[in-house]
């Protein structure tokens, strides 16, 4: 079914035939439901929108819904439920939603300078409009009409900017004239018009636009032109291309409601953020500090990251909340040869990530964690010269250099003003705006003015209190609200407001809401305070023995519980804190409710964990991710309560999820905390928790060396309690132990014993590791055979993670064989499997491998762009290992195409990442080899010594292909020194170590030609034959002998190595 709202209402079935929907209210109901397609629309909202004149019986709404069901017939479905009514259509089948999606896609393409794609998508979005306004929503959702109209105007400007980027200034000029004329104070429209005029040779007209706009801004708003308009003016004067809008990285939430009465505050905070690196917004709860901070951050230059500290209860969790907001996760999908470690101190990780990029960090709601927030902020500011911090708190952070900005309540008028005069004050405008959202027919009138003024005065103009009062307009008149405020808030009307605790005004508002609740509603609200991040109905039901549905429905109606489009329930943070205090007042009930919450989410995690290794993987991942805040909160509660049994069971259940979702540091720390508790623990859970600690610590835990102790303990528990067949991971434990100790031959034997395991996932995993290990010991063909079997098994199971891992290995083998077309196809399949899991592009090493493959196929410019893109993706999530891998890959490509300076710059970036990469030194070896290649290309001294050091480092990894790669650079260095025989030996050694020649390596191919030419074909063949007859072990020892001390130094571009790395 197709529904059109962007103009008069139209509806059509899948066959394209129009659906007749007659009657104003029936058409209004369809439009209202379509506006929130797929989401619940409450009966009160339907009644308020379609019967604005007064109350209407519930069965009247039900009757109208039944009539609409009849009109739609089989072509559409309307569901009924506790949340109201829901039209079950794909939002993309409603033109307003499709417009929003296309406009957002086009805007992202524009931000990426993909002007052609942007123009196409933005034009498609605008073509959905059949009139100047969303007429179908007139009178029933006027706020949506205004929002869509504003979005249409902004999309038109986006399209104009894209067209300018394509050089179509002449074609777009008429549209820009119309847009600028319609919004004479919209600086972006005026700037784009200036660009178009300048591009078509009308410089004088462009300057006239600037002068006219500057005067209007001064006369009507009392402000100067924005930096964008001023810079456009300067570039027109200079005759240079005008600037595009700045594109930045931020995680700021999009505004859902209008922002009223804070223009002066925004300007003042913007001015402070220039000279001061730490600005703290202070003021009472409910004053609007958060909204103001987000608004100010949206105007700031550079990257912006918002850290929401409100959900954080433990001061020790502050750095980890900041890591999450900064997207500093560990790599999710990786091969054994790319395993890395991240430093343990989260603040050091943040300093490493933020030290190069100008960033504004917004720390929101610091008051309950003020010491911890201040400590972290001080370290970050000291270590990151380009960092600025904007904090919100009910008290200052107390740091030297801190600039305070008190956030005052919104101004409100004294009695005796007219309606028009009252609406000039922000507090009254806020009540009017939010009142209309609660009840579309609400307006400030002469009759209601006195009560409205009484409300905003007695609430001190505090935005949150005003908004909560406005929500009650759904069922009360302003006079009734004012009367209740007089009873409830009489303490706030007298005495010194500054002498009261700063949370009292907010508490008074919530107290008032609390007084309106019945006993069942109060009981449920306090119990729901244990929920973190929202929950479904089953979770709410688990918190009580009573049926909560009626009370829950009432709480949703009263706006104390939010029922989201995803069907989940959540409490606003203010309400959750208030309810949690009420719950804590009864310690026995508090523990009972937390215990219920804990057991419910433990059962969910234990049910979903085995599904992560089946065809239900994606569904299980979705459920675990949706519930993760609750899982984590429940596990932390078990640790605080010293309940070792539950805490360890949580670790066992969440371990594989932590691995797949790249929460490895968090997983390692949770496992350590649980395993440190005393008390009886199920042996299988304890063994699994030790395994979780091992494989998560391998990359992000207390240190690489600690991994062995966890594995040893798991082995002891398995033997002591006969647990080998109790879990798939138990049967893989011997394999994990052998891999950790780099006993590849022994690991191959262990995998061979598992190839006929009854569990299909264990079989698939055994084949995958058997294949990967055979590469390491030089069995090239045996590796491919086992990997192909593993891939088929994983595909049959439905495990996308396993499939992507195997396909990545096969892609590399195809590259080594020189079959780039096959490699390209395999890597594409791997990426498709990875995408199904939902991996972030910046976290994926697969994309780096694929970019390396394409670099051997594509034109140099295309390859460079792709490699820079994967590097940018890694930078965006600040993933040190992937930044290093991508930069090494880029450096190799740039060196091959002759851009030696670019290669050196990329290797400098690698050097900057190495201090944050630990574990087996694969990257150190590749970095040293890359620098050696660069020295050879430049004819700089010391390349040979550095190449041999790279090989010696590679030998310590036990990884045959890595050693083979470094052997080629050793051979290239020997060739440059005139030792053709040594070069031929090194190249043949690489073939032995890899198990086959690497036909994808331009360096290996060039070295073979040079050595054969220098020695002659016969002598070259003789040297090769002798070297190929040597064993892998002999060659490993040869490259590992004489390794120099590996100490920190700098001998050329990109050559800073990690301090403290053993020699």
N, C-alpha and C positions, 0 to 999 in steps of 0.2 A: 504494500500500500504506500502511496505517496501523498504527503500532506504539505500544502504550500501556505505559509503564513506571511511571506514577504510581499504583501499586497492583499487583495481580497482573499478570503479563505477559499481554497480549492482542495479537493480530495479525489484520488483516483485509485482504482485497484491495480493489481499487478499487470492486468491485461491492458491498462491504459484508459479504460473507460471511467468516466466521471462517476463519483458516488454522490448521490443527491442527499444533502443534509439541509433540511429546511427548518426555519425557525431561528430567531435570534439567539435564544438561550441554548438551543441544541448546537448551533454552530459555535457559540461561545465556549461550550463545554469541550467540544472537539479541539478547538484552538488552545484552550487552557491545558488540556491533557497532552497535546502534541508539543507544547512549549517545554514540558518536562517529560518528554518521551522516555518510557522505560523507568520512570521514577514515580514514587507515590505522591499523590496530591490529596491533601486532607479534605474531608467533607466540609469543614469550616471554611477552607479557602475557596472551594467551589461555591458555597453559598454566598460568601462575601463578595465574590467577583460577579456572580450572575444575578443576585438579588441584593443590590447595594442599599435598598431602601429600608431593610429591617430584617429581623429574625425570620428564619424559614425552617420548617420541620425537616428532620433527617430523611423521612420517607419521600419528601418532595425531591430531594437531591437524588435519592435512589431511583425514583421513577424516571427522572431525566436521564440517568445513566442507562437504565433499561431501554429507553427509547433510542438512545445513541447506539447501543448494542444492536438493536434491530435494524437501524439504518445502515450500519457497517456490515452486518451479516457475517459471512465467513471470511470476509476480506480483512477484518481487524478484530482484535480481542481486547476487552477491558477487564482487568482483574479487580476484585475487591479484597480488602484485607484490613488489618489493624491500622495501617497507615493511611487508609482512604481508598483511592482509586488509581489504577495505573494502566496506561495505554501501552500494550506490549508490541511496540514497533521498534525497529532499529532506528536510533536517533538520526542516522544518515539518510533515512527516508523522510525526514522533515527538512524542508529547505533551510529553515533558520539554523538548524544544527549543522547541516552540510556546509552552509555558508561559513559558520564559525570555524569548522575544521579546515576548510580550504584556505580561509584567510590566515589561520595560524600557520599552516604549512607554507603558504606563500611568504609569510613574514620570516619564517626560519630560513627559507631559501634566500631571501633578500639579505638576511644577516650574514649568510655564508657567501655573499656576492655571486650567487647563482641567478643572475638577472633573468635569463631566459625562462628557467623553470618557475621563478617567482612570478613573472608576468603572466605566464599561462595559468597558474593556479589562482592568482588574484583576479584575473579576468573572469575565470570560470565562477569564482565566488560572487562577483558583482553581477554576473549575468543571471543569477538566481532571483534577483529583485525584479518584480513586475510592477512596482510602483515606488513612489518616493518614501513611503512609510510602510511599516508592518500593520496594514489596516485591519488584518484579521484579529489583532490583539487589542484594538482600540476599545477603551472602556472596561476591559477585564484585566489587563496587565500593562498599564501605562508605563511602569518602570521598565519593562522589557522592550516596549516600543522605543523609549528613549535610549536604552542601552544598544539596541540593534541599530538605530539610526546613527549613533555615535560610532559604532563599529564599522558601519558602512562608509562613513566619512573617512575614518582612519585607513580603511582598506583601499579606498580610492587614492589616498596619498601614497600608500605603499606601492600601488600599481604605477602611479606617476613616477615614483623614485626608481622603480625597476625599469620603466621605459627610458628614463634618462640614462640609466646605466647601460642600456642597449644602444644609446646614441640616437634616440628617436625624439629629440627635443621639439622639433617642428610639429610632429604629430600630436604630442601630448600637451603642447602649449595652450590650446583652447580649453581643455579640461582643467588645467591648472589655473587659468584665469578665473574660471567659474568657481573652483574650490576656494581660491584665495578671496574672491569677492564675497562668498557665502560666510567666510570666517575671517574677518579682517584682523582679528587679534590672535589668530592661530599661527604661531611663529614658524612651525614646520611648513605649513602651506605657503607662507610668504617666502621662506628660504628656497623651497623647491621652485616656485615661480621665478625667483631671481636666477636660479641655476639655468632654468629653461631659456629665459630671456637672454642671458649671457651666452649660452651655447648657440643661440640663433643669431648672434651678432648685435643684440639690442642691449648693449651695456648700459646706456643712459637710462633706458626704461627699468632695468634691474636696479640701478641705484635709486631711482625714483620710488620703487616699491619699498626699498629699505627706509628711505626718509619718511614716507607716508606711515609705515608701520611704527617706526620709532616714535613719531609724534603721537600716534594713537595710544601706544603703550604708556607713554608719559602722561597724556591727558586723562585717559580713562582708568588706568590701573596704577599710575604713579610708579612704574618700574622701568628699568633699562632693558634694552634688547638682550635676549639670552645669548650665551656663548655661541650657539649654533648660528643664530642670525648675524651676530657680529663677525664671526669668522667667514661666513658666506659673503658678507659685505667686503671684507678685506680681500678675499680671493677674487671677487669681481673687479675690484680696483687694480689688483695686480695682474689680472688677465690670466690667472691660473685656474685649473679646474676646482670647482667648489667642493667642499667636503661633504661626504656622506654622513649619515647619522652614526654616532659611535655605537658599536655593538659590544656588549659586555657579558661576562659570565656572572649570573647571580641565581640564587635560589629563593628569591623573595616571592611570597604568595601573591597571586593576582587579587586585586581589590574586588570584593563581592558587593559592597555597598559604597555609597558616596562618602567622600571625606569632607567634613564640614567645619569651617571656622578656624583652620590652622595655617593659612597662607603665611602670616607673619612669623609664626613659629618655624615653619619650614625654611623660610629665608634666613632667619637668625641662626638656626642650627647649621645650615649650609655654610654661612660665614665662619662659624666657629670651627668647622671641620677643616678649614684651611690651615690656620696657624696652630691649632691644637691637635695632637694625635690621639688624645683620649677625651671624649665628651660623654658625660653621663647625664641622662635625663632623669630627674628626680621628681617625686610628687606622690600623692596618695594613690592607693589602689583605685582603679577605675577612672583615672584622669586621662587616659588615652596615650600613655607613654609608648606602648608597643606600636600602635597604629602610626603615631607620629614618627617613631624611629624608622619604621618601614618606608614611610613616605619620604623622609629625608634621605634614606639610603638609596631609594630609587632615583633620586636626582644627582647622586654623587658620581664622580668620575671613577673609572677603574672597576675591577671586579668587586662584587659584594657577596658576602656569605652570612646568612642569618643562622644563629645558634639559639634554639628555643630551649631555655633552661627550666621552664615551668614544670615539665614532667619529671625532672631529675630530682630525686629525694636525697641521694647520698653525695656529699661533697667530693668523694673520690671518683664519682662518675662524671664530673664536669669535663675533664679532658676528653673522655670517650664520647660524650655528647658532641663536643666540638669536632672530634675526628669524623663522626658521622655526618655532621653538617658540611664539613669540608670534603666529603667523598673520599677520604683517605682509607680505602679498602685494600685488601690484599688481592692478588690475582686469583681468579676463579678457575680458569681452565688453563692448564699448563702441562707440559711434558716433563719427564723426569730430568731431562737435561737442562731445563730452565728454572728449576726450583730455586727460590731465593728466600731470604729472611728479611724481616723488617725490624728495626731497632725497637727495644721494648718500651722506651719512654715516649708516651704519646705527645708530650709537649715538644720534644726534640723532633719528632716526625712532622709536627705542624710547622716548626721553624724551618725545617728543610724544605717544606712545600711552599711556604709563604715568603721566603726570603728574597725571591727574585721578582715577584709580581706585585704591583701596587694593588692593595686590597683593603676594602673596608669591612671589618668584622663587626657584626651587630650581635651583642650579647644581651639577650632579652630575658627579663625577669630574674635579676641577680640577687634580689633581696634575701632569699632564703639560703643562698649559697655565697654570700658576699665575700667571705675570706678566700674560699677556693677560687671564685671567679677573679678576684683581684690578683691572687698569686699567679694564675695562668696568664692573665692579661699583662702583668708586669714582665714576665719572661718573654712573652711573644713580642711585646713592644721593644724590649732590649735587643732581641735577636733579629728583628725584621724591620729595617729602617724605613721601608715603604709601606708599612702597615699602619692603619688607623683603626681605632676601636670606638664604636658608638654603643654605649651601654644603657639599659633601662633598669632602674632599681628604686626602691622606696628609700634608700639611703645611699650616700656616696660610696665609691669603692675605696676612697682614702689613699690614693696613690699620688705621688709627687707629679705635678704637671697636669693633673686632672682638671678639666673645665666643667663646671656644673651648669645645667640649664633646668631651672625649675619649671615643670609643666603645670600651668595654672588651669583651673576649671574653665569651661566655656563661659563667656560673658552672657549675662541675662539682664533684661531691662527692669527698671523700677515700675511699680504700678502706675496706671494713668496713661499708658501709651495706646495707640491704635493698633489694629491687627497688622497693618502694613509696617508700622514702626517696630512692632514686636518681632516680626519675621526677619528684620535686619540683624537680629542678634543670633549668634550661632547656636546657643542652647535651645532656643525656640525652634529654629530651623531643623535641628536634629530631631527633636520630638515630633515635629510635623512630618519629616521624611520617614522616620522609622514607624510612626503611627500609620502612615499610608501603606507601608509594607505589611503591617499586621492587619489592617482593615482598610481596604482600598477606598472606602467612602469617607475616611476621616479627613477633616480639615480644621484648621484653627479659624474659628468664627467669632463674631462679636459675643455670641452666647457662651462660648467655651473659653474665651480669652482669660478671664479672671482665674479660672481653675488651672489653665495651662501655665500661667505665670506663677501661680502658687506652687505647682509641681517643680518647675525648673529652679525656683528659688530655694525650696526646701531640700532639694537634692543637690544644692550647691553647684549646679551646672556640670556635675561629673558625668562624662559621656556614658560610662557603663550603667550608672544608675538611671540616667535618662532613658537609655535604650531598654533596660529592663521594665521601666514604667511604661514605655511605649508599647511593649509586647502585651501588656495587660489591656490595652485599648481594644484588643480582640473581643474581650468579654465585659469590659467596664467602661463607663463614661469618664471623661477627665474629672468631673466633679466627684465621682465615687473614689477615684484614685487619690485625689487631693485630700479627701476626708480620711482615708486610711493612712496617708502619709502623716497627717496631723497626729494620729494616734500612735503610730509606730516610731516616728522620728523626732519626737518632741525634744529629746536630749540634744539633737543637732541644731536646734534653733536658738539656743542660748549658750552663753559662755564662750570661752576662747577655743575656736576650732583647732588652732595649732597645738593646743595642749592635749588633744585627743590622739590616741594611736592612729597611725595613718591608714590602717585597714578598716577603721570603724565605719566609714561611710559605705564602703563596699559591703561590709558585714551587715549593716542595717538593711541594705537593699535585699540581701539574700535572706536575712532573718524574716523580712516582710514576706518574701516568696514562700519561705518555709511555713509561715503561719497560715498560709492559704491551703496547705496540703492536709489531706486526711491521714489517719494512722497508717494505712497500708501504703500510701504513696511515700510517706516519710521513711518507713521501714525499707522499702525497696531502694529509695534514693541513697540512703546511707550504705546499703550493701553494694550498690553499683559503684561506689567510690573506689573499690579495689580494682576496678577494670582500668587497664592502661591501653590507650589507643583505640578504644571502641571494641565492640563485641557483637556477636549475633544473638538471636533469641535463645538458642540452646544454652549459651553461656550465662545469660541473665537468669534463666530458669534454674541453672545449677547452683545459684547463690542462695536459694531459699527453698523451703519445703512447700510453700504456698504457690498457687498458680499466679504468676506475676502479670498476666496479659492485660487485665483491666487497669491495674495501677500503672503499668508501663505506657499504655495508650494515653492515659490521663497526663502523665509526665511529659510525653511528647507534645500533646496539645498545649500544655502550659509552658512549653519552650525550655523546660529544665533538662530535658533529654533531647538530643538531636538524633533524628532518624535519617541517615544518609541515603543517597541514591543507590549505594551498594547493599542496602538492607541492614546495615550495622547501626548499632546504637552507641552513642557516646555522650559523656557529660562535658559541658563547658568547663574549662579548667577552674574557674572561680567556684562553680557549683561543686565540682569534685572535691576541692580542698575543704570547702565548708562541710560537705557531707562526711568527708574522712575524719574531720575533727569530732563530729557527732558520733561516728562509729568508735573512734578511739576512746571516747568517754566511758565506754563499756568494754573493758579489756577482754572479758570472756567472749562476748559476741564478736569483737574485733578479730580475735584469733580463730574463732569458728568460721567466719566468713573468708578470711584469708586462706584457711586450710581448704575450704570448699573450692575456692578459686584455684588453688595450687593443684589439687587432685584432678579437677576438671581439665586443666590445660596439660597436665602430665599425661592423662589418658589420651588426649588428642595427639600430643607429640609422639607417644609410643605407638599409636595407631598409624600415623602418617610415615614414621621413619622407614619401615620396610617397603612402603609403596614408592619411596624414592629410587628404588632399584627395580622398578617394574614399569609396565606401560602406563601406570597411574602417576608417573613421576611429575608431570606438569601440574596436575590437579593438586597433588600433595604439596608441591612447592608453593602453589598459589595460596593454599590454606595456611601453611606454616608462615608464610610471609605476612598474610593478613593478620594473623594472630601473634606475630612475633613479640610485640611489646608486652603482651600478656604472658607469653612463655618466659620471657626474660625477667619480668617482674616477679613471677611466681618462683622461678629458680633462685633469684636473689633473696626472696623472703625465706625460702627453705634454708639458705645458707645463714641468714641472720638468726633464724630460729635454731640453728645448729642441728637441723634434721638431716643427718648424713644420708639416710636412705633415699629420701625424696630428691635431695640435691644431686646425688650421684646418678639416680635414675634419669633425671632431666638431662644431664650431660650425655649419658648413653643414648638417649632418644634424639637429642638435637645435634649430635656430633657430625653426622653426614650432611645435615642441612647447613651447618656452619661452613663446612668445606665447600659445598656447591655454591653458596651465596657469598662466599668470600668474607666471612666474618671470623677469620682465623684467629686474630688477636683476641677477640672477645671470647671465642670458644676456648682458647687455651687458658685464659684467665678464669673463666667460669669453671673449667675442669680442675684447675689447681685449687681454687677455693673449695670446691666440693670435696676433693680428695684429701684436703687438709683436716676435714672434720672427723671427730671421733664418733663412734657409734656403729651399730650393726648395719652392714650393707650387703645387698645381694651380690654374690661373687661374680655373676655374669655382668651385672651393671658396673661393678668395680673394674672388671677387666676391660669392658668396652670404654669406660671413662678414661682408663690409662691409654688405650689406643687413640681415643680422641685427643688426649693431651699430646700424644706422640706426633700424630700427623699434622695437627694444627701448630704445635710448637716448632715443627720442622721448618715452618716458614715465618711464624709470627709470635713465637712464645718466648720463654725465658732463656732460650739459647739452644744452639744446635746440639751441644753436648748433652743436654738434659734429655734429649729424645730417647737415648739408649736406656736410661733408667726406667722410663715409662713402659717401653717395650718389654724389658726384662720382667717388670712386675706383672704385666699382662700374661706373659708366658708362664710365670709361676702360678698365677691364679688358674690359668687354663689347665695346667698339669694337676694342680692340687684338687680341683673340683671336676675334672673330666669334662671340660667345656668345649672341646674341639668342634663338636657338631651342634652347639647351642646357638650359633650365629654365623652368617657368612663371613663376617670379619674375623672370627676366631680361626677359621680355616685358612685365612690369608695371612695369619700372623707370622708364620715362619718365613714367608716370602718377604714381608715388610722388614723383618729382622735382617735377612740376608742383604736386601737392597741398602738398608741403612749402613751396614758394615762394608758395602761395596764388594760383596762376594758374589759377583755376577754369575759365575759358573754354578755356584751352589743355589743361587736364586733360580736359575734356569731349571735345575733339578726339581726344586720345590714346585715351580709352575707346572712341570710335566706331570707331577702327581695329581694335579688338580684339573687336568684337561678333561677328565671324565666325571667330575663332581656332579652329584645329582641336582644341585642348585644351578639353574641356567645362568644366573648373574655371576656366580663364582667361576663357572666355566668360561664365560665371556671375558671376565677380568683376567683369568689365568692365561688365556690365549693372547690377550692384549699385552700383558707384561712379558710373556714368553717371547712374543715378537719384538717388543722394544728392547729386551735384554739381549736378544740375538744380534741386533744391530751393534750393541756395545761390545760384543765379543767377536764381531767381524763376520757373522753369518748373515750375509745380505739377503740371499734368496730365501733362507729359512724364515727370516724375519717377516718378509712380505707375505709368505704363505700363512703364517699363524695370525698375522694382523688381519688378513682378509677373512679368515674364519671368525675371528673375534668380532669384526664389523658386522658380519651377517647375524651373529648371535645377539649382539646389542640391538640390532635393528628389529629382530624378532621380539626381543624383550620390550623394546620401547624406551630404552635408556639413552636419551640424547647426549648426556655427558660422556658416557662410555663411547658412543658412536663418534662423537666429535674428536675425542682423544685418539682413537684408532685411525680415523680418516686423516688427521694431521700427520701421523707417522707415515701413513701410506703416501701422502702428498710429498713428503720429503724424499721418500724412496723413489718416487716417480721423477722428481727433480734430479736426484743423483744419477738415475738412468738416462737422463737427458730428454725424457719425454715430457716436455713442458705442457703440452696440450692435456695430457692425462693428469698431470699435477694440478693444472688449473681447474679441471672438472672435480677432482677429489677435494681440493680445498674449498670449492664452492659448496659442495655437499657438507663439509665439516662446518662451514660458517652457518649454513642453514640450520643444522642441528643445534649449534650454539645459540643462534638467534631464538630458537624455540624455548630455550631455557631462560632467555631474557638477559643474557650477559651484556653488560655495558661495553660499548666498543673500546673504550679506553682500558678496560680490564682484560682484553682478549689478546693473548699472544698469537692466536690463530690469524688474526688480521695482519700482524707483522709478517708472519710466514707467507701469507698470501701476497702481500705487497712485494716481498722479495722475489717471489715467483713471477709476478706480473712485471717486475722491473727487468726481467730477462726476455720479456715478450713485447712490452709496450714501447712506444717512442720515448726518448729520454725525458722530455718535458712531462709527459703523462705519468711516467714512473716516479719522477721527482714529486709531483703533486700528490700522488697516492701515499708515498712514504711520509711526506710532510703531514698529510692528513692523519695517518695513524699515530704519528708522534704527537700531534696536537690533541688527539683523543686521549692519549695517555697522560699528557700534561693536564688536561681538563679534570681528570680524576686524581691527579697527583700520585700516580702509581709508579714508584721509583723503578721497579724492575722493568716494567714495560717501557718507560721513558728511555732507560739505558738500552734495551734491546732495539727499540725503534731508531734511536739515534745512531747506534752501531750500523744498523741496516742502511740508514740514510747516508752515513759517512762512506760506506763501501760503494754505494751507487754513485755518489758525487765524485768520489775518487776515480771511478771507472770512466766517467764522462768528462773528466778533466777539471772539475771544479775543486781544486785542492784546498782553497781557502774555506769553501763551504764544508768540506769534509773535516777540516781542522776544527771549525766551529762546532760541528756536531759532536766530535770527540771530546771537546771541552765540556759539552753538556753531559756526556757520559761520565767524565771524571767527577763532575759535581754530584752525580747520583750515586757513585760507588760507596761513599761513606754511609749511605742509607740502605745498601744491599749487602746482606750477609749470607751465611751458609756456604755450601760448596762453591768454589770460586770459578764457575763457568764464565760469568761475565768478565771477571778480571782477566782471564785468559784471552777472551775474544777482544777485549779492549786493548790489551797489550799487542795482540796480533794486528789489530787495525791500525794502531799508531805506527807499528813497524812497517806496514804497507805504505802508510803515508810518508814516512821517512824515505823509503825506497823511491817513491814517486818523485819526491823533491830532491833526491840525491843527498840527503842529510846523513851525517855520520851516526853510528850507533844502532842502525837498523838490525844488524845481525845479532847483536847481544840481546836486544829487546825481543826479537823473534824467538830466540832460544829460551828466553825466560818465559815467554808466552807458552811454549810447548811444555816446559817443565811444570808450569802451573796447571796446564790442562791434564797432565799425567796424574796429578793428585785427585782429579775428579773420577778417574777410572772410566771416563766416557770416550769410547773409541772415536766417534765422529768429531768430537771437539778436538781431540789430540790430532786427528787427521787434518782438520782445518789449519791447525797451527803448524803441522808439518809442512804444508804447502808454503806458508810464509817463510819458514826456515829455509826451504829449498830455493825460494825466490831470492832470499838474502844471500845464500851461498852462490847463486848464479851471478848476482851483482858483484860478488867478490872474486869472480873468475873461477870458482870451483864448480865446474859443470858436472863432474862425477858425483860430488856431494849433493848437488841439486837433484840429479836423477835418482839418487838413493832416497832422498827425502820424499820425492814425489811417489816413488814406488812404495815406500813405507806408509804413506797416507792411504794408498790403495789397500794394503794389508790391514791397517787399523780400522778402515771403514768396511772392509769386506768386498769392495768393488771400487772402481774409479768414480770420482764425482764429475759427471759429464755436464753438470750445470755451472761449474766454476770457471769463469774466464781466466782466473789466475792460474789454475792447474793446466788449462789448455795452452796458455801462453808459455808456461814453464816447460811443458813437454816439447813444444816446438823448438824453444831456444836450446834446451839441453841436448836434444837429438842433433840439432844442427852443429852444436859445438863439439860433440863427441863423435859424430858420425853414427849412422843407423846401427851398424854392427856393435860398436862399443856401447851405445846406449841400450841396445837390447840385452847385452851381456850384464850390464849393471842392474838393469831392471830384474832380470831373471834371478840374479843372486839375492837381491833384496826381497823379491817376492817369496823366496824359499825360506826366509827367516820367520820365526814365530812372532805372534802378536806380543807375547810376554817379553821377548828379547828387544823388540822395537820400543815398547813402553819404557823398559829400563834404560834404553839408550837415550831417549828424549828426556827422561827424568834425571839422568846423571848430571852432576856438576851444576845443579841449580844454584844460582847466587842467592845471597841473603835478600829476602823480599821486604824491604823497609820503605817507609814513606819517603818519596822524593818527587821531584818534578824535573823531567829532562826534555820536555817538548810539549807541543799542544796536546791537551787532554790526557796528561800522564800522571795526574795526582792519584796515588793508590791509597787504599784504605788503611788508616793507622791501625796498628796492632794485629795485622794479619800475620799468622805464623810463617816462618820461612820454610 
